[in-house]
Amino acid sequence: MSDKGTLYICPTPIGNLEDITMRVLRVLKETDLIAAEDTRRTLRLMNHYDIKAPLTSYHEHNRKKKGEHLLELLREGKTVALVSDAGTPGVSDPGYELVRGCIEQGIPVVSLPGPTAVMTALVASGLPTDRFFFQGFLPKAPGKRKGLLKGLERQQGTIILYASPHGLAGLLEDCKETLGNRRAVIAREITKKYEEYIRDTLDGLVDWAKESDIKGEFVLMLEGASGPVEERDAPWERMDIGEHLKWNMEKGLPKKEAIAITARQRKVPKRLVYAESIQKK
């Protein structure tokens, strides 16, 4: 039997503190050390659940030096719980390097199930879920970003990207320019008080970004190349405003959201669409 310790991959809430499993809470309370991407955020979670385990930082800027220290502790038989800022460690953070180091040295790795923004957003997006491609954050430099997007042009599954508030508008513009107009969904502030899903085409989302005060954390999902593209045939161009609104509502959208999408697609004020919805009653 190995006398080495175990690395536990512990998903933490992406917003709502209730979204944590009993098993993760038990491991965090029993572990010898918690390695956190941001100790301040993790400390808030620990205080909320009265977790007293020792805490240390493990992030992008200290991953090599701290990673070696964590591996040494694991070789000595200590248990380490790895957590990220939010969600599942190892997704868009340096956690995978520590996991790889453990595997190379024969140290057991136990992955606990739990929250992840990727799947939470995808299953509520309304886009196909049978095949998807997760890219995460794209480079900030427009040239490199467009190059990566160009490589996704023929990707047949739903494409999932992470976006920061200050970079979202530019990302939408680059997606539209590189991938063409296709259905897309923005998931904002998932599991938090102001959670919102904005479903439209890239054309509509670009317009939305110009008119909106962009705040929060975002997941951007794009329809794959093989799926039907809502705007290419633009069947609503043959409809009046009332028919167009009904067409959007028949997709299961709430009335308020259907009014906003209809207005963006027709490039008319929302009040005109709202007025038409009242007349139809």
N, C-alpha and C positions, 0 to 999 in steps of 0.2 A: 504494500500500500504506500502511496506517495506521501511524504511528509511535507510536501509543498502546500502553500496556501491556495486560495481560490479567488479569482477575480469575478465579481458579480456585476453584471451590466444592469443598472437599475433605472428604468424610465421614470421620469418625474412629470408632474402636470405641465401642460403647455399654456395654462391660463388658470383654470378653475382648480383650486387646491383639493377638491373632492376627488379629482381624477387620478387617484393613486391606488395601487392594489395593496391588499393586506400583506401579501408576501413581500413586496418591496419595503413596506414599513418595517416588517420584522427584520429583514436583512439589514436595513439601515440602523436599526437599534442594536443589533448584535455584532456588527462588523468591527474589526479592529481599527479601520480607517476609512473615511469617505474622501474620495478624490473628486473634486468639483471643478467644473469649468469656471464658474464665478462663485466664490465662496460667500459673497454677500447675498446673492439670490438663494443659494442653497441654505444659508443660515436662517432665512425667513421661513423656509419650509421646515427645517429642523425645529425651530422654535414653536411653530404651529402644532407640530405633532410630538413635541417634547422628546426629541431625539438628542442624545448626549454624546454620541460617538465623536472621536477626534476628527477634525476636518483639515484638509490641505488642498492647495490649488493644483490643477493640472489643466493647462490650456495651450493654445497654439504657440505662445511665446516661450513657454518653459518646458515644452513637451519632451525634448531630448534629455535634459538633465533630470527633470522630475520623473520622467518615464523610467530611467535607470534606477532611481531611488525606489520607485514603486515595485519594480521587478525584483529588486534586492529583498524588499520586505516580503514579497510573495514567495521567494525562494526560501526564506527563513520560516515559512509556515503561517504567516499572517494572512488574514482575509482583507480584501480591499473592495469597497463598493464604488463603482464608477458612475457618476452622474454628470449630466450636461446642464446648460442653462435651463433647458426645458425639453421635454420629449425624451426620445431614446438616444443614449450615447452612441457615438460612432457614425451618426448621420450628420454630415456637414460639420464635423468637429474632429479633433485629433484622436478621438478614442480608438479608432481602428488601429492606430500604430501600437498602442498598448496591448490590444487584443492580439495582434500579430506577434508581438514580442513574447507574450505568454505562450502562444501556440508553439513558437520556435523553441522555447525552453521547457516544454512539457508541463506548463502550469495550467491547471484546469480553469476553464472559462464557462461560467453559467450565465446565460442570457435570460433575463426575466421579461415576460410580455408586459406591454403597457402603452401609454400614449405616444403617438407620433403624428406630427402635423401632416405628413404626406398622405397617410391613409385616411385620417379624419376628414381632410379636405376633399380627397378624391371621391369617396363614397357618397358625399353630399353634393357633388358638383353637377351631376346629371350628364357628365361625359362618360364615354365607355370605360369600364373598369376591368375588362377581360385581358387587356394588354396595356401596359403603361411604361413610360421611361422617365426616371427621376434624374434630373440634372443638377438640382440644388441651386446655389448662387452662381451667377455668371460673372465673368470679369467686369470690372468697372470701365475699363478702356473700351470705347465703342468699337474700335476695329477688331479687337479680340472677341468681343461679345458677338458681333455680327458673324465672325468666322465660325464660332461654335453653333450659332443658330442656323447658319447655312448647312451645317452638317446634320441638323435635325429636320431639314426640309422634307425628307422622304420617310421620316419616322412614322410608322403606321399606328402606334399606340398613342394614348393620351400622354402629352408631355407635361411634366410637373417641374416648376421652377420656384425658388424662393426669391423674394424681393424685399428690399428695404424701402421705407417710405420715400426717402429722397431720390431713390433710383428707379421707382416704379414707372413714372411717366416716360422716361427715356427708354426703359426696357420695352414698354408697350409699343412705342414708335419703332424700335428696331425689330420687334417681332412682326409687326405689320409690314414693314418694308422688306424683310428677309423671307418671311414665310407666307406672305399674302394674307388676304382677309379670310379668317376662319373663326369658328365658334371658340369662345374662350370664357373662362370663369375666374374671377378673383375671389379668394376667401380671405376675409379680413378679421383679425382679432378672434381667432377660433377659440371657442369655449369661454370667452370673456363676455363682459356685460354688453359690449357693442359689436358682438359677432355679426357678420354680414357676408352674404354671397351676392356678387354682382355678376349676372349672366348676360352675355351679349356676344357680339362679334368683336374682333380687334378694332375695327372701325369705331364701333360704339364705345369701347373701353378707352380708346385714345381720346375721344370727345369727353367722356366722363372724367378722365384724369385732368383735362384742361379746366374743367368747371369745378373740381372738388378740392377740398382742403385735405390732402392726403396725410393720414396719420395711422399709426398702428403697424402691425406685422402682417405680411402678406404671403399667400401662396397663390401663384399664377398657374392655371392649367389650360393647356391648348389642345384643341382637337387634333388628332393625328391625321396624316395625309390621306388615309384610306376612308375616313368617315365622311358623311354628307356635310357640306358646308352651307350653313343657313343662308348666307348672303349671296352665294354665287348665282343661284336661280332667282333669288329675291321674289318669292311668290307674292309677298305682301304688296309689291309695286302695283299689282292688279286689283288691290283692295282699297276700300275707303278706310278712314281712320277707325271707325267702329269695328269693321271686319278684321282689320289688322290687330286691334287690341284683343278681340276675341280669340284670334289665332294664337297670340302669345299666351293668353290665359289658359287656353286648352292644353298647354304644355305643363300645366300644374303650377305656374307662377302665381304668387300672391298678386292681388289687384294693383297694389301700389308699385310693386316691382315691374309688372307688365306695362303699366302706364309709363314708367320711366324708360323702359327699353323701347317701347313703341315710339315715344317722342324722340329718342336718340336715333333710331333707325330712319325715321321720316325727316329728322332734322327740323322738328317743329317744337314750340314750347309745350311743356308738360300740361299747362292749363288747358290747351286746346284738346288734348287727349282726354283729360279729366272731364271737361265739359261734355265731350261726346259720350263718355261712359255714363254720365247722369242722364243724358237724353235717351240712351238705349234702355234705361230702366223703365 
